[in-house]
Amino acid sequence: MTNSILEHIRSLRKKGLAVLIDPDKVNEEQLEELILISINAKVDFFLVGGSLINSDQLENVVTKLKDVKSIPTILFPGNSQHISSEADAILLLSLISGRNPEFLIGQHVIAAPALKRSGLEILSTGYMLVDGGRQTTASYISNTTPLPHDKPDIAVATAMAGEMLGHKLIYMDAGSGAEQTISAEMISAVKKQLDIPLIIGGGINTPEKAEKAWQAGADIIVIGNATEKEPGFITEVSKIAAEPSYK
């Protein structure tokens, strides 16, 4: 296992854009369209997964994405079963915002032997759920309470602890279909205290929200739900990453 994807993340010369694809929510035609648009938009990463995958399409989706040599495919697992050796890497998510041991270490112990055999690059990630205005599948499945939307100090301390524990990335997520995105105040406060890349996702469904998250300090933003409804949204957001109006 190498650190090529992690080094790629660290060496990004612009703000990073990741497209999250849930295997349960795309058919073959939709996937083809997302791939073509992502290539033309010069998307940085594909994330594949979700909190609850009911279909058997994970392997098929990953295999299709792997044909795109210019965009790395990274697994975004909801549990220990969401593993495919066809991907380039996996976000090994430790839910540091919650206190459920199953998602802090339990699922990881179950997955470790398969991960060792898989050859996947393991990206140790401190995962933080933030209140996005409604209960999400992630918070329900993990049986954890998201961080309060208006408490950046709690988010800062949590992210700092994650970095001190050795995580290589911090991923703050308001959840799929969030009513409100993570505040610029919280993103900025967390970023100022980190020496590792910061990923932001959840509720980013307009170019303005994407730009606001990047401007606040996100190194990579993740878009998912909005691309399922309107794949062209990928192009709109990519233009901001390429030519930001902020410094």
Steps between C-alpha positions, in 0.01 A plus 500: 500500500634843401417854604448629147139619550582667830796677342277605212254654747778679685652636181184639339579841350136604498192438706399135466166371374365150565183351355326251730319219322254282691467164318135480607412827328646473151424274208747421222388788278519753783843373601629540145378860497658579837831354385506699176414827672755435776778436249422820309476696826833363621355370826774396744346190661209260484363386836287187492271391781235606744371432847266226382559311174218258422594397148784284372629772269803618700745281311348586163515873565860487624608291201343751262665795672839331494497532122547872557874513555509875561271496806582282804217289644474508879259290706277684749377203707196484722615178666757221483328334201548793264840395366612453141860424409435661160508849655817703546453582868253496788414764756536301823246708690514523876188684622674726750196726544306213659552264791386176340798261521369304200583792270808613688681162480255206484431497125869564436605184686256295291624656176874496575587153359312567176656844470846355551444255216334754271808706421292816537671816618363562850414862572452529875225760537347671801131518405282767659123523456366853540132586549360592159146577614354151469583147605709327237547134416856522633394625844214247518709199396793598724269581794698818572412864556652743248707793621289813559490727196574811708784363718823544301708464817381138542579429136848650537585290805364186334699556180817576697457177695455309175825639362683426826376141485673465166226546244631627166178675395204665669161468332217719632161396364154651543358185342326412177222745416582732791275804531793718599868474423778514756548865588791702365581592860540135600703408189734796552548434870584132440731566206707749699588229752581218256817401317321230300251532211139589580211349300151654516176341380124504547243742361729663244239541227581841353820652357478768767508244781797328339693823471415597856633168633823530300545861602455407867786250479380168355775327305252267329123523472276204427185529290253216461125550526500804276682313224239222504230756422708714266831355375591835343547633852844336492608733219370808680693421816817399318523844342518655847782267602694588185442874515398600855384854565676492836868482595 
